[in-house]
Amino acid sequence: MSRTLLRGALALTGDDHAFDAAPHDIAVEGERIAAIAPAGSLNGDQVIDLSGHLLVPGLINGHFHSHEHFQKGRVENLPLEIWLHYTRTPLPVVLSPRQIYLRTLVGAIESLRTGTTTVLDDVALGASVNRANLDAVLQAYEDIGIRALVGFAMMNKPIVDNFPFAEEAFGAETLAKMRALKPIPEADFDALCAELAQSRHPLHKRVGMVVALSAPQRCTEGFLLKWRRFADGHGLPIVSHVQETRMQVVTGGLFYGSPMVEYLNRIGFLGPRTSLIHAVWLNPREIEALARSGASAQHNAWSNLNLGSGVAPIRPLLEAGVNVSMGSDGTCSTFSANMLQVMGAAAAISKIRDDDYTRWLSAKEVLRAATRGGSIALGYGDALGAIKVGAIADITAYRLDAPSFLPLNDPVRQLVYAERGAAIDFVMVAGEPVMQAGNLTKIDEAAIIAEIAAEHATLKEKYDAAEASVAPLLGAMEHIYRRSLATAIPADTYPAKLPAKGL
């Protein structure tokens, strides 16, 4: 087995991302780190000089949606439940497999260029399982060299039926039309996931599958538990959007007689390798249930800010022993898949939750969530998120002559608060360089970007028409939004937003 040597870099090493200001040699054999030693003490078949760089574990983006990448920048200043209709429009935009391949690379390129080596893509497949389209997504990740877990935003209820007060907000004719828009048949998901669990298990394939449920309110109880059993039976991670907004707490009360995490706990859905995405509006009982079950809460700080969803109670989660991971969410709501930006937002926004500055999140806690926390949440255990012997070599190198690290006082703080990707010029995934000297090694990036721009230009009228088709729904959704704001939620829910009055 050949050995690649990363020579002479400073590094954040071990599970605690320790920094000792001494240059290291890191030997990689196959996809694993084989040795770490003082610079100049190791040899390799291929030597890559990274002196003047800081090596950091590749970031793990536990949640985004590649189906949104062509909609980046099209929508602003809408809450989730209204915004949702602009990303899943009544009039769909139909793309070719090549366009889907290019759309997928939009996020993959940005991810590698901003320090992310693992993405979880919760991709909406549309009205049916089109295998050519799905294969285009998988092939894009294979070609660029990033690690990817792909899921399918599965649900078995019409979208309109996941909103509270829908019967009073929508007229009978509109309700009938919306309920006629059926989700993908369960049997199609059964066959697809059974195949991919065997052929693309993420512990054995760099591009693998994940069980991704859209949200509890979009699924029947039987559907949730069926996929819980499937994930457990195949040793797969399972993820779902849960309690992202205040409206969803209202929804839980009306649908289940309790907030949604309490409901999931009651039916036996929670467990290890389970990621509850967002988890913004929680009460102490729910946090205790997460800690007891071993489930993870995933912090999507930048998305939650852009959609006005609120600030998750991360300090109480950590104090309870809950594993916290991180994600960017889709680029139609967040404009960016940059996990460095997500980390900076998470660290900064924690400081408005509490006047007790000893409880504010530190840069090191945030970095852990974006690395080790993601590895635990997605079932990789100790294999990802750390530069240590035996770990998979997913590593990013940052130039130390970049403004964000100049002068170098605390590399973790400067990484989290200052760096946004400009310093990156080397990335390794599964022991293979996918970026060297600032260039992606496995695709012709310039040609791909030119093709993306050309194809996207042909789609503008389609996206304009799709967004126009949302207009008939807006009055009813505004009613639901206002009605939910006026509906009480449990008094012990951690406040996720500043009070509106007096600002």
N, C-alpha and C positions, 0 to 999 in steps of 0.2 A: 504494500500500500504506500503510495507516494505521500510525502509530508510537505505541507506548505508552511512556511515560517513567516509570521508577521513580526518584523524586526524593529526594535528600538522605540516603541511607542509608550507613552504614559497610558495608564488604563484604570478603569473602575472595575475591581475584581471581587469575586466572591458574591455570596447571596446578599451581603450588605453594601455592595458597590464601594468598597474601600479604596481610598486613594492615598498612595505613599510617596508621590512625587519622584519616583525612580523609574527610569525606562525599563520596559520588559520585552522579552521575546515570547511569543505565543506560537506554539506548534500545533498544527491542525492535521489530523489524519482522518481521511474520509470526511464525514460530516461532523466529527467530534473534536473538541479541544483535547489534545494529548498531553501537553506540558505547558507550564508557565514558569519562567525563570528570569533572572536578571539579564538585561540586554547583553548580547555577545556570547552567551553561554550555550545556545542551542544551534543546531544546524537543520537544514531542510533541503528537499529536492528543488523546490521553488521558493525563492526568498523575495519578499515584498518589503521594501524599506518604508516604514511608517514613522520614522523619527520626525519629531515636530508635530505629532498627532496625539489625540486623546481617543482611546478605544472605549466604546460604550456598548453594552448589550443592545441588540436591535429592539426597537420599541414594538409593542404588540397592540395593534388597533383591533379591539374586540368587537367593533360594530361599525360598519358602514354599508351603504347601499349603492352598488355600481349602476343600478338602473337610473340613478339621479344625475350622473355625471354630465350629461348633455344639458341639464337644466340649471347648472350652476349659475347663480347671479340673476335668475329670472324672477324671483319672489323675495319680498322683504316685509318685515314687520307684520306678521300674521301669527296667531297662536296655533299650536299644533293641529287642533281639530279642524280649523278652517284651512290651514296650509295643506293638510293631508290631501285635499281634493285636487290641488294643483300638481301634485306628484303622481296621483292615480286618477287621472282625468276621466270624466264620463266618455269622452271621445278619445280612444287610445291613439298613441303614436306608434305605428308599426315599423319596426326596423328590420333590416336584413341581418343575417349572421355576421357579415363583415362589419357592419355598422356597430353591432353589439360587441364584437371583438375590439374595435377601436375605442368604443365608449368605456369598456372595462380597463383598457390601458391608460386612460386619462387618470384614474385613481391610482393605478399601480405605479405609474411614473412618479406622480407626486409623492406617493408613500416612500419609495426608495430614496428620493431626493430630499426627504425630510426625516430620515432616520428610522423609518418603520420597515421591519423585515417580515412581519406577520400581519395579515389582514383577515378579518372575518367579514365576508361579503354576504349579507342577507338580501339576496336579489329576488325581486318580484318577477315571476316568469310570464305574467299576463293571464290570459283567459285559459291557457292550456299549456301542457308540457311540450314545448317544441324542442326536440332533442338537438337539432342543428344550432339553435340559439344558445342552449345550455353548453354545448360543446365549445362554442365560440368563447364563452366566459372562461371555461376551464383552460382552453388553449392559450388564451391571453396570459393567464397567470403562469402556465408552464413556460411560455416563450420568454417572458421577461425575467424569470428566475426568483420571484418573490414566493414566500410561503403564504398559502391562502387556504382558508376553510370556507366552503361555499354552502349556504343554506337557502331556503326557498320561501321564507315569509309565509308559512303555511297557516291556513285558517279554514273553517268550514261554515262560517256564517257570513251573510252579506254585510258589506261595510256599513250600511245604514243601521243595521241592528246592533252595532257596537256603541251607539250613542244613546245617552239618556234622553228622555223626552222626545224621542223621534216621532211617536204617534201624534203628539200635539203640534209638532213643528212642521212636518211635511204633510201635504195633502195626500189623499188616498191614491190619486193617480200617480203622483211622483213616488210614493212609497212602493207601489206595485212595480213601477219601472225599475227602481233601484234594487228591489228584492229579486227581480228577474235576472240581475247580473250575478250569476252564480260563481262561487269560487271554483278553482280547479277541482275536479272530482277526486275524492279520497283515494280511489283505486289507482289513479295515475301517480299520486305521491307514494302509495304503497310499493308499486313496482320500481319506481325510480330510486327510492331510498334504500330498498332492499338490495338493489344492484350496487349502488355506490358505497354502501356500508362495507361491502366485500372488496370492491375494486379500488376504492379511494378512502380508506380509513386514514385519518390524519396522523396517527402514530406510525404509519408505514409509508405514506405518500406526502410529498411536499405540498401538493395541491389536493386537498381532501374535502370531505363533506362534514357538515355539522347539522344537527337537528335544530331548525330555527322555526319557532312558532311565532306568529305575528304578535299576538297579545291575548291574555285570558278572555277578555270581553268579545274577542272575535272567534272564539272556539267554544264548542260545547265541552262539558266536563269529560265526557267519554273520549273526545278527541285529544284533549290534554293528556289524559292518563294513558291512552294508547301510545302516544309518542314518548311519554315518560318511560314506559316499559320498553319500547323499541330502543331508545338511547341507552338504557341500562343493559339491555340484552346484548348490545353490540359494543359497549364500552365507549360510547360517543358523548361528547359534550352536548348540552341542550341549552338554548338561549331563548329569551322572550322579552319583548318590551313590557314593562310592568310599572304602573303608577308613575308615569312621566309627568302628568299634569294634575292639577287640583280637580279638574272635571273627572278624571279617572277614579279619584277617591269617591266622588259623588256617584259615579257609575257603579263602583263596587258595592256601595251601600244599597243602591236600588236593585241591582241584579242579584247580589249574594247575601245581603244583610250584613256585610262587613267590608272593610277595605280589601283590596285584591290579594295582598300578600298573606293576610290572615286566611282568606279563602283558599289560596294555593297550599298553605300549610295544613289546613283542615282536610283537604282531599288527598294529601300525601304526595304532592307534586315536587316539593322542595327536596334537595339533596346535593351531594357533591357533584362536581362537573356541571353545575347549573348556574347560569348567569342571568340575573334579572337586570335587564338593560334600563338605565336611567335611575329607577328607584329613588325618585326625588321626594315624594310625599309619603313619609313613613311615620308610624307611631312606635313607641317603645316595644310593644308586644311583637310587632313585625320584625324589628331589629333582633329581638331575642330569638324569634323563630328562625331567622336567617343564620344566626350564630349557631344555634343548636343543630340545624340541618346540615351545615357545611356548604350551603349555597353562597354564591358571590353576588355582591352588588356592583354593578358597573357604572362608573361615573363618566358621564358625557357632558363635561362642564361647558364646553364651547357651544354645543347644540342647545343645551338647556337655557343658556343665556340668549341665544339668537331667537329662539322660539318663545321666550318669556315664560318658560316652564318653571323656573325657580332654581334654588341651590340645594343640592342634596345634603343630608346631615352626615357628612363623612366622618367627623370626629366621633360622634356617638357610635357609628358603625365600627370604626376601628377599635374603640374602647370595649365594645362588646365581643371583639374577636372575629368579626366578619371579614373575609377576604374582599378587598376592593380592587377591581381592575378598571381599565379605562377604554374609551372609544371616542371616535370623532363624530359618528353619525353621518348621514348622507349630505352630499355637497349642494343639494338644492336648498337645504335649510342652513347649512353651516358655511358654504362657500369654499370650504377647504377640508382636505383629509389630513392636514398637518398635525401630527400628534405632539410635536414640540409646542405648538400653539395651544393645544388642549391642556398639556401639562402646565403651561404658564397660567392659563385661565383658572385651572383648578387650584393652584397654589394661591393666586391673588384673590379669587372670589371667596375663599374660606375666611378671609380676614373681615368680611362684613357680617358674618354670622354671629360673632361673639366679641364682646369687648375684652374678654380675657385672652390676651395675646399669647398666653402659654398653650392655648388650645388651637391656634392657627396651624394649618398644615405646613410642614417643612418641605423644602425642595426634595429632600431625600425620600420622604414618605410618598410624594407624588411620583418620583421616578420609580420607586418600588412598585406602585400600582400599575404603572405603564409597562413594566417588565415582568418581575416575578409574580405580581398579582394576576396578570394576564395568563401566564403559564399555568398557574394553579387553576384558574377559572375554566380554562379550555382543556383541562385534562392532561397537560404535558408534565405536570409535577415539577421536578427539578431540571427537566431537560432544556428549558428555554429561560431567557430572561436574566442570565448571569454569565460572566466570563470566569469560568472555573474548569478545572480538569473534569472531563466526562460530559460536560454540557455540549449541546449542539452549537456549532460555531455560526451563530447569527450575530454579526458584529458590524458596527458602524464606526468609521474613523472621522474625527473632526479636526480640521487644521487649527493648531493653536495660535497661528498668526492672524486669525480672523478677529474682527473687532469685538465679537461677543466674549472671547477668551483673553483679551488683551487689556490690562495685564491679568495674569492668572492668579487669582486669590482662592476661590473655591469653585472647582470645576462643576460640581453638581448644581450649585445655585446658579452659576452662569449659564449652564446648559438649559435649565428649566425657565429662568426668567428672561434670558437674553437671546439665546440661539434659536433660530427658526429654520435652519437648513443651509444657509449660505456657506457654512464651514465644511460641509460634507464633501469629500471627494473619493471615498472608498467605502464600499459595502460588500459584506460577505454573507451569503445565505446558504445554510447547510454545507459549510466548508468550501463553497465555490464563490470566487469574486464575481459579483454582478454589476459592480461599478469600480473602475480604476481610473485614477487621474481625472476624476470628474466626469467620465464617460460611462454610460451604461454599456455593458459588454455583450449583451445577448440579443439586443434589438438595434435596428437602425433608427435611433430616436428622432433625428431630424426628419427622416422620411415619414415616420409614423405621425409626428406632430403635424406635418404638412397635410397628410391624408385626413387626419382628424378634423382639421380646420375646413378642408374642402367638403367633406361629407356633412359636417355640422351645418355649413352654410346652406346646403340643400334642404335642411329640415326645419328652417325657421318658420315657414308658413304652416307646417304641420303642428309645431308646438304652439304657435299663436292660436290656431283653431282649437286645439285641445284645451288651452287655458280659457278660451272664450266659452267653451261648453260647461264650465263650472258655474257661470253666472246664475242659472236658475236655482242653484242650491244655496246661494249665499244668504238669502233672507232667512231660511230655515236654520242654517248653521249659526247665524248671529243670534237667533232666538235661543237655541240650545246653549250657546256659549254664555249669554247673559243669565239665562235661567239657572245654569249650573253655578255661576258666581254667587247667586242669591240663595243657594242651597247650603245648609250647614254641613260641615264635616266633623268627625270626632275631635273633641277639644284637645286631646293629647297628641294630635298630629304635629310633628315638628314643623314650624313655620318655614316655608321655602321662599317667600317673597317679602319684600319690604311693604309696609302698609301704604295704601294708595293716598290716604288723606294726609294733608299737610306737606306734601312734596312740592 
